[in-house]
Amino acid sequence: MWGYRQGMEVNGYKIEPGANLTGANLTGANLRIAYLRGANLTGADLTGTDLKGADLGSAKLISANLTNVDMENAHLTTADLRGAIMPDGSRHPDVVLDDVINYKP
């Protein structure tokens, strides 16, 4: 996808669409404008990660830790956030996004 970053490695994990990042430790990573559409980030620790402008459409973020994550203008269409710890520290057990395009805190 033009304009998105993909194919890079962060903490030994390949960042690309559909990546299996289950349980990955991506704490503090720079994933700004990363192309992670359809990635599985179930249980991943993304604390303090920069996800500005990232494409997380259809991504699985089930029970992921998103504490202090910057998700400004991230694309989250149909992302599954069930049980995830949100940037503000809240947890929502039943959140599946249907049509959020740009997340703004």
C-alpha positions in Angstrom: 0.0 0.0 0.0 1.5 3.3 -1.0 2.5 5.6 1.8 2.4 2.9 4.5 5.5 1.4 6.1 5.7 -2.4 5.9 8.2 -5.2 5.7 10.3 -3.8 8.6 11.4 -5.7 11.7 10.7 -4.4 15.2 12.1 -6.3 18.2 12.5 -9.4 16.0 8.9 -9.2 14.7 8.1 -8.7 11.0 5.7 -5.8 10.5 3.4 -6.5 7.6 -0.2 -7.1 6.7 -1.6 -10.3 8.2 1.4 -10.7 10.5 1.0 -13.1 13.4 2.1 -10.9 16.3 0.3 -12.8 19.0 1.8 -12.0 22.4 4.5 -9.8 20.8 6.4 -7.3 22.9 6.3 -4.1 20.9 6.6 -1.7 23.9 7.6 1.8 22.8 8.0 0.8 19.1 7.7 3.3 16.3 4.9 1.9 14.2 3.8 5.3 12.7 2.0 4.7 9.4 2.7 1.0 9.6 0.5 -1.3 7.4 -0.8 -4.0 9.7 -4.2 -4.6 8.1 -5.5 -8.0 9.2 -2.6 -8.6 11.7 -3.1 -10.7 14.8 -2.0 -8.7 17.8 -3.9 -10.8 20.3 -2.3 -10.3 23.8 0.5 -8.1 22.4 2.1 -5.5 24.6 2.0 -2.2 22.7 2.5 0.1 25.7 3.7 3.5 24.6 3.8 2.6 21.0 3.4 5.2 18.2 0.6 4.0 15.9 -0.2 7.4 14.4 -1.7 7.0 11.0 -1.2 3.2 11.1 -3.6 0.9 9.2 -5.0 -1.7 11.6 -8.1 -2.4 9.6 -9.5 -5.9 10.5 -6.7 -6.4 13.0 -7.2 -8.6 16.1 -6.2 -6.6 19.1 -8.0 -8.9 21.6 -6.6 -8.4 25.1 -3.8 -6.3 23.8 -2.2 -3.7 26.0 -2.7 -0.3 24.4 -1.8 1.8 27.4 -0.4 5.2 26.4 -0.5 4.3 22.7 -0.7 7.2 20.3 -3.4 6.1 17.8 -4.2 9.5 16.3 -5.5 9.1 12.8 -5.0 5.3 12.9 -7.4 3.3 10.6 -9.3 0.8 12.8 -12.1 -0.3 10.5 -13.5 -3.7 11.8 -10.6 -4.0 14.3 -11.4 -6.4 17.2 -10.5 -4.7 20.5 -12.4 -7.1 22.8 -10.7 -7.0 26.2 -8.0 -4.7 25.1 -6.6 -2.1 27.6 -7.2 1.1 25.8 -4.8 4.1 25.6 -6.5 5.8 28.6 -6.2 2.5 30.7 -9.9 1.5 30.3 -11.0 -1.9 29.3 -14.0 -2.7 27.1 -14.8 -6.4 26.9 -17.1 -6.2 23.8 -15.5 -3.7 21.4 -15.4 -4.6 17.7 -15.2 -1.6 15.5 -17.5 -1.6 12.5 -16.6 1.6 10.7 -14.1 3.7 12.6 -11.7 5.2 10.1 -9.7 7.7 12.1 -9.2 7.3 15.8 -9.0 10.5 17.7 -8.6 10.5 21.4 
